[in-house]
Amino acid sequence: MDERRRGVWSCRRIVATKGGSSNNGDKTNIKINNKNIINKLQNREIFPKPHRSFVADTSPHRFQNMRLTHQFDTHDPKCRYSPKPFLPFLMKRTKVVEIVAAKNIVFALAHSGLCAAFSRETNERICFLNVCPDEVIRSLFYNKNNDSLITVSVYATENFSSLKCRSTRIEYIRRAKPDAGFPLFQSESLKWPGFVEFDDVNAKVLTYSAQDSIYKVFDLKNYTMLYSISDRHVQEIKISHEHNHYHILHHTTHITSKKKYFKEVEVLDE
């Protein structure tokens, strides 16, 4: 999963993998010994990395007023909230890697790929979003345009190599009906190194089918395809909020950048 925020671009990209993958987070040990504010200011001036030192020293002060109000548990060893048993590794307790809140519902995605929905009104677990027993959810995206949650998953039957997207209305999840959703981008082969990228700012979805070397742009409001770009020399595409342009980076003997307009899809600058 690759989250990129560069300049005017704000989007989330989920890249397919060759097979099962594991994420090893960086562990940083931070020792905070100075409690005196004068010492903190002094360290900010003389420390080799002043910004990092100051942030580390003042973190307890910034969060000292935060209090725990409630806690949710995604772990369900008896599988009470699923009609079918999940894969064994899905039932193991793992760390939470992603949290999404929408309409008084909190979605928690565990590192194993198990995703649970909790009600903030009753503080109870509503359901699991894993519709199939072999489904491993890679990422979540709340689509505010139609009040739905998009899950990006891989499946054991496909060796965890192909991304599958699914849209489920928040109202259905509130009723504990996660299977009432519908699949997205079924015509796309999102195998490695293919990807799907959600652009919340521009309300667009960018997909890349590595099998056909085709980029496609979809409308995030109704998931209709706007246009496709078939070019094996395209290395990167970014959507710009300003004037609704998208930038294409070609990689041949030299690097060129093209800017095109969404509606007419004509080259404006090369």
C-alpha positions as CSV (number, residue, x, y, z in Angstrom):
1,M,0.0,0.0,0.0
2,D,1.5,3.3,-1.1
3,E,0.1,6.5,0.1
4,R,1.3,9.5,-1.8
5,R,0.6,13.2,-1.2
6,R,2.7,15.3,-3.6
7,G,1.9,18.9,-4.2
8,V,-1.7,19.3,-5.3
9,W,-2.2,15.5,-5.5
10,S,-4.0,13.7,-2.7
11,C,-4.8,10.1,-3.3
12,R,-4.4,6.6,-2.0
13,R,-2.8,3.9,-4.1
14,I,-3.1,0.1,-3.4
15,V,-0.6,-1.9,-5.4
16,A,-1.1,-5.6,-6.1
17,T,1.6,-8.1,-5.0
18,K,3.1,-11.2,-6.5
19,G,1.8,-13.2,-3.6
20,G,1.2,-13.0,0.2
21,S,3.1,-10.1,1.7
22,S,3.9,-8.9,5.1
23,N,4.6,-5.4,6.3
24,N,7.5,-4.8,8.7
25,G,7.1,-1.4,10.3
26,D,10.1,0.6,11.4
27,K,10.7,0.6,15.1
28,T,12.0,3.8,16.6
29,N,12.9,3.9,20.3
30,I,12.5,7.4,21.7
31,K,13.7,8.2,25.1
32,I,12.3,11.3,26.8
33,N,14.2,12.3,29.9
34,N,13.8,16.0,30.0
35,K,10.6,17.3,31.6
36,N,11.7,20.9,32.0
37,I,10.4,23.2,29.2
38,I,13.7,25.2,29.3
39,N,15.7,22.0,28.6
40,K,13.4,21.2,25.7
41,L,13.9,24.6,24.1
42,Q,17.6,24.2,24.7
43,N,17.7,20.8,23.0
44,R,15.8,22.2,20.1
45,E,18.6,24.7,19.4
46,I,21.7,22.4,20.0
47,F,20.5,18.9,19.0
48,P,21.8,17.7,15.6
49,K,18.2,17.1,14.5
50,P,16.4,19.9,16.4
51,H,12.9,19.4,14.9
52,R,12.8,15.7,15.6
53,S,14.1,16.2,19.1
54,F,11.6,18.9,19.9
55,V,8.7,16.9,18.6
56,A,9.7,13.9,20.6
57,D,10.1,15.8,23.8
58,T,6.9,17.7,23.6
59,S,4.6,14.9,22.4
60,P,3.5,14.0,26.0
61,H,2.4,17.6,26.5
62,R,0.4,17.7,23.3
63,F,-1.5,14.6,24.1
64,Q,-1.8,14.9,27.9
65,N,-5.5,16.0,27.7
66,M,-6.5,13.0,25.6
67,R,-8.5,10.4,27.6
68,L,-9.6,6.9,26.6
69,T,-13.4,6.8,26.2
70,H,-13.9,3.4,24.8
71,Q,-12.0,0.6,23.2
72,F,-13.0,-1.9,20.5
73,D,-11.7,-5.4,19.9
74,T,-11.4,-6.8,16.4
75,H,-10.3,-10.2,17.7
76,D,-13.1,-12.8,17.6
77,P,-11.6,-16.3,18.2
78,K,-15.0,-18.1,18.2
79,C,-16.0,-16.4,14.9
80,R,-19.4,-15.4,16.3
81,Y,-19.9,-12.6,13.8
82,S,-19.2,-14.6,10.6
83,P,-21.4,-17.3,9.1
84,K,-18.4,-19.2,7.8
85,P,-15.0,-19.8,9.4
86,F,-12.2,-17.6,8.2
87,L,-8.7,-18.6,7.2
88,P,-6.6,-19.6,10.3
89,F,-4.3,-16.6,10.1
90,L,-7.3,-14.2,9.9
91,M,-8.3,-15.4,13.4
92,K,-5.0,-14.5,15.0
93,R,-4.8,-11.3,17.0
94,T,-2.7,-8.7,15.0
95,K,-2.2,-5.0,15.2
96,V,-4.6,-2.5,13.7
97,V,-3.1,-0.9,10.6
98,E,-6.0,1.2,9.4
99,I,-9.0,3.0,11.0
100,V,-11.8,4.7,9.1
101,A,-14.7,6.5,10.8
102,A,-18.0,7.3,8.9
103,K,-21.6,8.0,10.0
104,N,-21.1,6.8,13.6
105,I,-19.4,3.7,12.5
106,V,-15.7,2.9,13.1
107,F,-14.0,0.4,10.7
108,A,-10.8,-1.2,12.0
109,L,-8.6,-3.2,9.6
110,A,-6.1,-5.6,11.2
111,H,-2.7,-6.5,9.8
112,S,-4.0,-10.0,9.1
113,G,-6.6,-8.6,6.7
114,L,-9.6,-9.0,9.0
115,C,-11.9,-5.9,9.0
116,A,-14.6,-5.2,11.6
117,A,-17.2,-2.5,11.9
118,F,-18.2,-1.0,15.2
119,S,-21.1,1.2,16.2
120,R,-20.2,4.4,18.1
121,E,-23.8,4.6,19.4
122,T,-23.9,1.2,21.1
123,N,-20.1,0.5,21.3
124,E,-20.8,-3.0,19.9
125,R,-19.3,-4.8,17.0
126,I,-21.7,-4.8,14.1
127,C,-20.1,-7.3,11.7
128,F,-17.0,-8.3,9.8
129,L,-16.6,-6.9,6.3
130,N,-14.8,-10.1,5.0
131,V,-17.6,-11.5,2.9
132,C,-15.8,-14.7,1.9
133,P,-13.8,-16.9,4.2
134,D,-10.6,-16.6,2.2
135,E,-10.9,-12.8,1.7
136,V,-8.0,-10.7,3.0
137,I,-8.8,-7.0,3.0
138,R,-5.8,-4.8,2.0
139,S,-7.2,-1.3,2.4
140,L,-10.3,0.8,3.1
141,F,-11.6,3.9,1.4
142,Y,-14.7,5.9,2.5
143,N,-16.5,7.3,-0.5
144,K,-18.3,10.4,0.7
145,N,-19.8,11.0,-2.7
146,N,-22.3,8.1,-2.3
147,D,-21.9,7.3,1.4
148,S,-20.3,3.9,0.9
149,L,-17.2,2.0,2.0
150,I,-14.8,0.6,-0.7
151,T,-12.8,-2.4,0.4
152,V,-9.8,-3.6,-1.6
153,S,-9.1,-7.3,-1.1
154,V,-7.1,-10.2,-2.3
155,Y,-8.2,-13.9,-2.1
156,A,-6.5,-17.1,-1.3
157,T,-8.0,-18.8,-4.4
158,E,-6.0,-16.3,-6.5
159,N,-2.8,-16.6,-4.5
160,F,-3.4,-13.2,-3.0
161,S,-2.1,-11.6,-6.2
162,S,-5.2,-9.8,-7.8
163,L,-6.9,-6.8,-6.2
164,K,-10.7,-6.9,-6.0
165,C,-12.7,-3.8,-5.1
166,R,-16.1,-3.8,-3.5
167,S,-18.5,-1.0,-2.6
168,T,-21.0,-1.3,0.3
169,R,-23.4,1.3,1.4
170,I,-22.9,2.5,5.0
171,E,-26.6,1.8,5.6
172,Y,-26.2,-1.9,4.7
173,I,-23.2,-2.2,7.0
174,R,-25.2,-0.6,9.8
175,R,-27.8,-3.3,9.3
176,A,-25.0,-6.0,9.5
177,K,-25.4,-6.8,5.8
178,P,-21.8,-6.5,4.4
179,D,-22.7,-8.9,1.5
180,A,-25.2,-6.4,0.2
181,G,-22.5,-4.5,-1.7
182,F,-21.4,-5.0,-5.3
183,P,-18.0,-5.5,-7.0
184,L,-16.2,-2.7,-8.8
185,F,-13.9,-2.7,-11.9
186,Q,-14.6,-6.3,-12.7
187,S,-13.3,-5.8,-16.3
188,E,-9.9,-4.8,-14.9
189,S,-7.1,-7.3,-14.3
190,L,-5.4,-5.7,-11.2
191,K,-2.6,-8.2,-10.8
192,W,1.0,-7.2,-10.0
193,P,2.2,-4.6,-10.8
194,G,-1.3,-3.3,-11.4
195,F,-2.9,-1.0,-8.9
196,V,-6.0,1.0,-8.0
197,E,-5.7,4.6,-6.8
198,F,-8.5,6.6,-5.2
199,D,-8.3,10.4,-5.5
200,D,-10.8,11.9,-3.1
201,V,-10.0,15.5,-4.0
202,N,-10.8,15.1,-7.7
203,A,-13.4,12.3,-7.2
204,K,-11.6,10.0,-9.6
205,V,-10.3,6.5,-9.5
206,L,-7.2,5.5,-11.5
207,T,-6.6,1.8,-12.3
208,Y,-3.7,0.2,-14.1
209,S,-4.0,-3.2,-15.7
210,A,-0.4,-4.5,-16.2
211,Q,-1.6,-7.3,-18.4
212,D,-2.9,-4.9,-21.0
213,S,-0.8,-1.8,-20.1
214,I,-3.9,0.3,-19.9
215,Y,-4.7,3.1,-17.5
216,K,-8.3,3.9,-16.9
217,V,-10.0,6.7,-15.0
218,F,-13.4,6.2,-13.4
219,D,-15.8,8.6,-11.8
220,L,-15.8,8.1,-8.0
221,K,-19.5,9.2,-7.8
222,N,-21.0,6.5,-10.0
223,Y,-18.0,4.4,-11.0
224,T,-18.5,5.0,-14.8
225,M,-15.3,4.9,-16.9
226,L,-14.3,8.3,-18.2
227,Y,-11.5,7.3,-20.5
228,S,-8.6,5.0,-20.9
229,I,-4.9,5.5,-21.9
230,S,-3.2,2.7,-23.7
231,D,0.6,3.3,-23.9
232,R,3.3,0.9,-22.8
233,H,5.8,3.8,-22.4
234,V,3.7,5.5,-19.7
235,Q,5.5,5.3,-16.4
236,E,3.4,7.4,-14.1
237,I,0.0,9.3,-14.2
238,K,-1.0,11.9,-11.7
239,I,-4.3,13.8,-11.5
240,S,-4.1,17.5,-10.8
241,H,-6.9,19.4,-9.1
242,E,-6.1,22.6,-10.9
243,H,-8.0,22.9,-14.1
244,N,-8.8,19.1,-14.0
245,H,-5.6,18.1,-15.7
246,Y,-3.7,14.8,-15.5
247,H,0.0,14.5,-16.0
248,I,1.6,11.6,-17.9
249,L,5.2,10.8,-17.5
250,H,6.7,8.9,-20.4
251,H,9.9,6.9,-20.0
252,T,11.7,6.1,-23.2
253,T,15.1,7.3,-24.3
254,H,14.2,10.5,-22.6
255,I,11.6,11.6,-20.1
256,T,8.6,13.7,-21.4
257,S,5.7,15.0,-19.5
258,K,2.3,15.6,-21.1
259,K,-0.6,17.5,-19.7
260,K,-4.1,16.6,-20.8
261,Y,-7.6,18.0,-20.2
262,F,-10.2,15.7,-18.7
263,K,-13.2,16.3,-20.9
264,E,-11.6,16.7,-24.3
265,V,-8.5,14.6,-23.6
266,E,-6.3,16.7,-25.7
267,V,-2.6,17.4,-25.2
268,L,-2.1,20.9,-23.8
269,D,1.6,20.9,-23.1
270,E,4.4,18.6,-24.0
